[in-house]
Amino acid sequence: MDAGLTQIRLGEIVGLSHKTIHGIEYATTNPNLGMLIRIARAVGRPLSDLVGD
């Protein structure tokens, strides 16, 4: 999924560091539900798109 945001910009929008965003993207950081909701809203996608099957 590409929302056209850098990890730095997404982190700024959702209040997380770009290192945390990187960790979530590469599955080395386990986000909590609040983080996932903020990210889903920021990228304009439903939460289910982020968590998958």
DACOR-V265149 format. One record per backbone hydrogen bond with DSSP energy under -0.5 kcal/mol. NH is the residue of the N-H (numbers start at 1). CO is the residue of the C=O. If there is no record, write none. Layout:
NH,CO  NH,CO
This chain:
3,1  10,6  11,7  12,8  13,9  14,10  15,11  16,11  21,17  22,18  23,19  24,20  25,21  26,22  27,24  28,23  29,23  31,29  36,32  37,33  38,34  39,35  40,36  41,37  42,38  43,39  44,40  44,41  45,40  49,46  50,46  50,47  51,47  52,48
